[in-house]
Amino acid sequence: MEIKAEKPGTIEIKADHKSNADLLKLAQERYTSAVEAHETNRNNSIEDLEFIEGGHQWPEELSGPRDIAGQPCLEINKLPGYLDQLVGEQRQNRPAIKVVPFDSESDPETAEIFTGLIRNIEYVSMARVAYDHAFEHAAACGEGFFQILTEYAEDDIFEQNIIVKPILNSSTVHWDPSAEDVTLKDADWFFVETKIKRHDFEKKHPNSALVGWNDTEDYDVEWVTKDEIKVAAYWLKVPIEKMIYQVLNNDGSTKIVEKLEEGQESVKERLVKTHKVVRYLITSHDVLEGPSDFASKYIPIVPVWGKELNVNGRRVLRGIVRHAKDPQRIYNYSRSHGVEITSLQPKSPFLATPKQLEGHEKQWNRANKENYVYLYYNPDPEAADTKPTRQPPPQASSAIQQEIIIADQEIDDTTGLYEASRGQRSNEKSGKAILARQAKGSIANFAYMDNLARSKIHAGKIYIDLIQNVYDTERIVRIMNEDETTQHITINSYDEKESKPLNDITIGKYDAIVTIGPSYVTQREEASDSMMAFITAYPAAAPIIGDLIAKNQNWQGADKIAERLKKLLPPGIADEEDKDKSTPGSGPAQPGQPPPGQAAPPAPEQIQAGIEIKILQVKLEQEKADLKKKQVQVQVEQKKLSMEGGGF
């Protein structure tokens, strides 16, 4: 075992790799073990994606004979609509990462800075593309991935930015089979493959040895082909040992640091065994880049899972397609058979004797293709009383029609998405019944949304770790607020007047949580609509909530209007800050006082009493409407009985 000094206070424990050949040999062994471990799930996932893509829904043993016989093999692919429903629901209720303090050295204000930084990283990186793509694949076939990387901000500086990128092909990701955590954070290594055109590869790496690894069936692990070269980002954890120190702050409290400043003394110190993450870029027999240290303790590959079962120690992943295949095949077969029967309706054969058709064979052979005005035939003495007669056309079986209906319902059942939950008209008539059916579909497939939330919690931890290591110097950064407005702040600075750090994001520990719901803009619009509806139902509430309604509008000047309306609030409702500012006497209107010449708004007690009276009035009107409805129903029933008794 070789001990290598990496930097002051850190010792790297390196494996005995005498050359790149040793590293590549170990990488090859790991790659092969990952491919074999995930082979079943990977094959099933690819099959699911091909099935929902279309063109692969008829088994060869059924489509082959039908093609030869000229029978249709239709694909009425209903599954994309179900997948689109799930994806649309996810995009309307995106999980949002929120950072919270974790220890005594962290604080809510700095946590808000972290949250704002993450929002800005996601916005600049168009992270929604990565999240949405991973979710869609997880919902379709059971697995999707995205990655969080770093890149230099400019070519001539050393500052790095954090970016989010999608992994378009989930089958290119291979990981340590011994990992057990749902986020794979305990995996010791990952591979992420990419194919590069040969001529592009040779320009970038002219000295590479283009030699392929051993073939593995169905997994496209031939690393070198005539036109393409496969390269892999090889991520792994390298064990290290480092010293940590407990030091005193000026106020007598303590904190943990990894390096001592000049002249600084420690209260305690300890040698810690941990790891760092490094990245190589490799081909089958070449190390093209690396090792490159990554600024986080996490390997930045984030999985998003579909639904998962453990069957006797075997992990089984799936999406909504897996169990809907057979109903979809039955639907395709039944519809194809129905179309075939319908197409044969005008082609029903004629019953005739050879003598009757003699000399007119050409015309009769085209009778089912041409619209002849008349057809010739010869009288046959042996069948004097007959003439060529068309046979009754084949009739569609009612059983086929029933199979179509059943298959359609079974697709709903196996996906957990029903007509009402997909926005279609069904048997439900009342609003409550429709909402109940929609809720049933949402609950059945909530696991997909919940799994995305878990993945984003893990992504949040990676963001926090990267931010504390990448943004480790004083700099001006842009943060994004919840309403998507932005501001620039200085981080990691020092307040000379207060003699304390200012916006220092390198101090303290923070954790990530996730909230699921509509976006801020959507929530604001919904709040505005609800408030307007409330004002319409009860106009007397306008003086109380007028400022809130204006504040939730999107038109220009809404904030100024809200401020003016707030000054008209009754004294009992104005907030404490406004009440402190209000003073008796003449002059401009104060908060809680109406302008001169204007009547004071009603007191809170009067408003509350008015609200209660209004509620009672609404209930009374509703009861009257219900009574009227019942009277009409009774009259209708009496009319029916009268008609039945009259012999109709």
Secondary structure, 3 states (H helix, E strand, C coil): CEEEEEECCEEEEECCCCCHHHHHHHHHHHHHHHHHHCHHHHHHHHHHHHHHHCCCCCCHHHHHHHHHHCCCCCCCCCHHHHHHHHHHHHHHCCEEEEEEECCCCCCHHHHHHHHHHHHHHHHHHCHHHHHHHHHHHHHHHCEEEEEEEEEECCCCCCCEEEEEEEECCHHHEEECCCCCCCCCCCCCEEEEEEEEEHHHHHHHCCCCCCCCCCCCCCCCCCCECCCEEEEEEEEEEEEEEEEEEEEECCCCCEEEECCCCCCCCCCEEEEEEEEEEEEEEECCCCEEEEEEEECCCCCCEEEEECEEEEECCEEEEECCCHHHHHHHHHHHHHHHHHHHHHHCHHHCCEECCHHHHCCCHHHHHCCCCCCCCCCCCCCCHHHCCCCCEECCCCCCCHHHHHHHHHHHHHHHHHHCCCCHHHCCCCCCCCHHHHHHHHHHHHHHCHHHHHHHHHHHHHHHHHHHHHHHHHCCCCEEEEEECCCCCEEEEEECEEECCCCEEECCCCCCCEEEEEEECCCHHHHHHHHHHHHHHHHHHCHHHHHHHHHHHHHCCCCCCHHHHHHHHHCCCCCCCCCHHHHHHCCCCCCCCCCCCCCCCCCCCCCHHHHHHHHHHHHHHHHHHHHHHHHHHHHHHHHHHHHHHHHHHCCC
